[in-house]
């Protein structure tokens, strides 16, 4: 059956998609247009085709701190590279300033790629920038990227979902550990067997304690993936007790995954 289906697919008599249905995201940017582009977890091989094409033919690249040098090297040699990184505990670009820069560059008729690590709309403030562009009357498009919360565990051989463990998953940011948290932590750990945290490296011991107090066992497995997909990627595996005590540590940037899926880890690199 598979052979028959493939033969049918390759049949030249079958109708083809019209050109206007193909490659719309990767079509050349117009003067004064902005593309909100996801750079994925870091390895250039994980970029979308649209991301590669737009990077190679633009006038300005406004990029985050988590965008790797290997990806930036794919940009047009004539493009102006503007750093707009946000890193916890360090001097960072103000979000309003970033949005204003995108608008200014577009008003100068530049073709602008706003390059964000992971996916622009997963803890990446892409929604804020899109709304700012709409208010300013700037044309834009969105090119999604592979989010690190899925790619990081996958690169470490950890499935974020496994039918023997979970049918739901929660993605959270470490910023929710603040006093202004909107999360009902006991309800969270009761509802979701797997938790994936972004931007939690610096507060890992406090996060582990919060999860234990909320009802998770101290023996609950934890994995920390640092610099996922990059040559210096590291993976630490332990428990919430170890994360609380500091015997396992997280270096930023890291993805933290909590749940029994960690025990299903199947390392595959170098195999």
Phi, psi and omega per residue, in radians:
X1 nan -0.712 3.136
X2 -1.087 -0.714 3.126
X3 -1.119 -0.723 -3.141
X4 -1.124 -0.716 -3.130
X5 -1.147 -0.707 3.114
X6 -1.129 -0.678 3.117
X7 -1.118 -0.683 3.129
X8 -1.149 -0.703 -3.129
X9 -1.111 -0.620 -3.097
X10 -1.514 -0.040 -3.117
X11 -1.093 2.064 -3.106
X12 -1.126 -0.282 3.133
X13 -1.389 -0.212 -3.138
X14 -1.226 2.518 -3.133
X15 -1.139 2.462 3.127
X16 -1.735 2.734 3.042
X17 -1.246 2.488 3.141
X18 -1.228 2.663 -3.095
X19 -0.987 -0.538 -3.089
X20 -1.324 -0.061 3.074
X21 -1.706 -0.100 -3.024
X22 -2.039 2.363 2.985
X23 1.237 0.457 -3.129
X24 -1.177 -0.669 -3.134
X25 -1.192 -0.537 -3.091
X26 -1.650 0.035 3.113
X27 -1.058 2.543 -3.120
X28 -0.913 2.418 3.080
X29 -1.138 2.547 3.023
X30 -1.507 2.754 3.067
X31 -1.015 2.278 3.137
X32 1.474 0.203 3.140
X33 -1.856 2.546 3.131
X34 -2.034 2.405 3.019
X35 -1.980 2.135 3.030
X36 -1.545 1.828 -2.920
X37 -2.005 2.323 3.041
X38 -1.497 2.285 -3.110
X39 -1.653 -0.002 -3.114
X40 1.246 -2.933 -3.038
X41 -1.340 -0.249 3.086
X42 2.556 -0.683 3.133
X43 -1.245 2.199 -3.136
X44 -1.009 -0.472 3.136
X45 -1.117 -0.306 -3.112
X46 -1.686 0.143 3.014
X47 -1.270 2.667 3.002
X48 -1.356 2.809 3.080
X49 -1.048 -0.724 -3.133
X50 -1.078 -0.734 3.140
X51 -1.055 -0.776 -3.134
X52 -1.096 -0.777 -3.105
X53 -1.145 -0.735 -3.102
X54 -1.233 -0.633 3.098
X55 -1.099 -0.654 -3.066
X56 -1.303 -0.203 -3.063
X57 -2.506 1.263 3.106
X58 -2.563 2.968 -3.115
X59 -1.765 -0.405 -3.110
X60 -2.614 2.464 3.070
X61 -2.153 2.025 3.097
X62 -1.815 1.922 -2.920
X63 -2.151 2.708 3.107
X64 -1.468 2.966 3.123
X65 -1.163 -0.499 -3.049
X66 -1.486 0.010 3.088
X67 -1.403 2.165 -3.043
X68 -1.261 2.729 3.095
X69 -1.093 -0.590 3.130
X70 -1.086 -0.632 3.107
X71 -1.295 -0.737 3.131
X72 -1.076 -0.524 -3.134
X73 -1.169 -0.242 3.113
X74 -1.458 -0.125 -3.122
X75 -1.272 2.790 3.089
X76 -0.993 2.400 -3.129
X77 -1.148 -0.316 3.135
X78 -1.651 -0.048 -3.085
X79 -1.368 2.455 3.025
X80 -1.405 2.180 3.127
X81 -1.717 2.156 -3.093
X82 -2.096 2.065 -3.133
X83 -1.374 2.257 3.132
X84 -2.424 0.842 -3.019
X85 -1.398 2.649 3.029
X86 -2.171 2.037 3.124
X87 -2.267 2.295 -3.109
X88 -1.024 2.294 3.090
X89 1.401 0.041 -3.140
X90 -2.185 2.777 3.049
X91 -0.994 2.280 -3.043
X92 -2.335 2.739 3.083
X93 -1.183 2.444 3.075
X94 -1.330 2.414 -3.082
X95 -1.047 -0.672 3.125
X96 -1.120 -0.675 3.108
X97 -1.116 -0.664 3.123
X98 -1.133 -0.819 3.128
X99 -1.077 -0.721 3.123
X100 -1.105 -0.660 3.131
X101 -1.141 -0.715 3.109
X102 -1.077 -0.753 -3.136
X103 -1.155 -0.758 -3.136
X104 -1.071 -0.805 -3.126
X105 -1.102 -0.695 3.121
X106 -1.145 -0.701 3.137
X107 -1.173 -0.355 3.054
X108 -1.514 0.191 3.124
X109 1.155 0.435 3.054
X110 -1.403 2.654 2.995
X111 -1.681 1.996 -2.875
X112 -2.004 2.267 2.974
X113 -1.869 2.041 3.020
X114 -1.647 1.843 -2.968
X115 -1.778 2.075 -3.051
X116 -2.162 2.385 3.099
X117 -1.024 2.512 -3.134
X118 1.230 -2.237 3.099
X119 -2.013 2.383 -3.070
X120 -1.044 -0.437 -3.017
X121 -1.854 0.172 3.047
X122 -1.986 1.674 -3.090
X123 0.944 0.571 -3.097
X124 -2.070 0.093 3.116
X125 1.082 0.338 3.100
X126 -1.073 -0.619 3.124
X127 -1.107 -0.694 3.123
X128 -1.116 -0.744 -3.114
X129 -1.221 -0.650 3.091
X130 -1.087 -0.769 3.135
X131 -1.122 -0.666 3.114
X132 -1.117 -0.705 3.131
X133 -1.157 -0.681 3.104
X134 -1.090 -0.797 -3.141
X135 -1.071 -0.564 -3.122
X136 -1.515 -0.044 -3.139
X137 1.271 0.489 -3.120
X138 -1.681 2.288 3.088
X139 -1.266 2.442 3.121
X140 -2.630 2.867 3.010
X141 -2.373 2.849 -3.136
X142 -2.082 2.273 3.059
X143 -2.079 1.760 -3.103
X144 -1.062 2.747 3.070
X145 -2.233 2.937 3.097
X146 -1.291 2.128 -3.105
X147 -1.349 2.474 -3.046
X148 -1.150 -0.425 3.139
X149 -1.172 -0.349 3.052
X150 -1.779 -0.777 -3.083
X151 -1.192 -0.699 -3.106
X152 -1.017 -0.986 3.079
X153 -1.015 -0.689 3.140
X154 -1.072 -0.746 3.124
X155 -1.119 -0.479 3.110
X156 -1.541 0.016 3.137
X157 1.427 0.352 -3.121
X158 -1.896 2.124 3.081
X159 -1.388 2.213 3.110
X160 -1.256 -0.341 2.982
X161 -2.295 2.442 3.068
X162 -2.517 2.261 -3.012
X163 -1.103 -0.310 3.085
X164 -1.485 -0.154 -3.061
X165 -2.084 -0.897 -2.975
X166 -2.565 2.584 3.000
X167 -2.048 0.161 3.083
X168 -2.595 2.818 -3.099
X169 -2.677 2.577 3.113
X170 -2.089 2.325 3.038
X171 -1.878 2.228 -3.050
X172 -2.382 2.855 3.051
X173 -1.917 2.505 3.123
X174 -1.054 -0.333 3.122
X175 -1.099 -0.349 -3.125
X176 -1.271 -0.027 3.105
X177 -1.407 -0.110 -3.110
X178 -1.219 2.966 3.132
X179 -1.121 -0.361 -3.138
X180 -1.599 0.299 -3.096
X181 -0.974 2.421 3.094
X182 -1.677 0.125 -3.018
X183 -1.677 2.357 2.932
X184 -1.540 1.687 -2.969
X185 -1.103 -0.784 3.079
X186 -1.035 -0.688 3.113
X187 -1.176 -0.637 3.139
X188 -1.077 -0.924 -3.063
X189 -1.223 -0.407 3.080
X190 -1.309 -0.588 -3.029
X191 -1.545 -0.523 -2.988
X192 -2.115 2.023 -3.140
X193 -1.254 -0.352 -3.127
X194 -2.248 2.275 3.129
X195 -2.126 2.311 3.096
X196 -2.110 2.151 -3.080
X197 -1.948 2.281 2.966
X198 -1.689 2.635 2.991
X199 0.946 0.740 -3.108
X200 -2.036 0.073 -3.027
X201 -1.043 -0.757 -3.023
X202 -1.293 -0.333 -3.068
X203 -2.068 0.437 -3.051
X204 -0.995 -0.829 3.139
X205 -1.038 -0.738 3.122
X206 -1.156 -0.665 3.113
X207 -1.107 -0.789 3.132
X208 -1.056 -0.752 3.121
X209 -1.095 -0.729 3.129
X210 -1.067 -0.727 -3.114
X211 -1.211 -0.643 3.101
X212 -1.158 -0.791 3.104
X213 -1.066 -0.597 -3.117
X214 -1.299 -0.236 3.055
X215 2.297 -0.107 3.132
X216 -1.380 2.584 3.118
X217 -1.231 2.564 3.078
X218 -1.106 -0.369 -3.138
X219 -1.549 0.071 3.135
X220 -1.061 2.275 -3.119
X221 -1.140 2.533 3.120
X222 -2.364 2.433 3.009
X223 -2.239 2.484 3.121
X224 -2.157 2.067 -3.135
X225 -1.926 1.995 -3.119
X226 -1.788 2.325 3.130
X227 0.926 0.882 -3.099
X228 -0.939 2.340 3.062
X229 1.376 -0.113 -3.137
X230 -1.621 2.844 -3.097
X231 -1.014 -0.508 -3.126
X232 -1.730 0.414 3.085
X233 -0.992 2.409 3.040
X234 -2.279 2.659 3.125
X235 -2.277 2.169 3.055
X236 -1.969 2.325 3.126
X237 -2.171 2.376 3.130
X238 -2.912 -2.516 -3.125
X239 -2.276 2.976 3.072
X240 -1.081 -0.615 3.105
X241 -1.078 -0.747 3.111
X242 -1.155 -0.649 3.100
X243 -1.174 -0.658 3.131
X244 -1.177 -0.720 -3.086
X245 -1.385 -0.303 -3.103
X246 1.611 0.099 3.125
X247 -1.263 -0.408 2.885
X248 -2.052 2.402 -3.021
X249 -2.166 2.827 3.107
X250 -2.169 2.243 3.026
X251 -1.749 2.322 3.088
X252 -1.304 2.503 -0.024
X253 -1.505 2.393 3.138
X254 -2.436 2.669 2.946
X255 -1.835 2.311 3.123
X256 -1.950 2.188 3.123
X257 -2.088 2.272 -3.085
X258 -2.114 2.168 3.113
X259 2.632 2.920 -3.070
X260 -1.220 -0.212 3.066
X261 -1.106 -0.392 3.111
X262 -1.054 -0.604 3.133
X263 -1.203 -0.287 3.118
X264 -1.599 0.261 -3.128
X265 -1.035 2.314 3.086
X266 -2.212 1.551 3.131
X267 -0.972 2.333 -3.068
X268 -2.183 -0.272 -3.099
X269 -1.238 2.336 3.135
X270 1.409 0.052 -3.130
X271 -1.459 nan nan
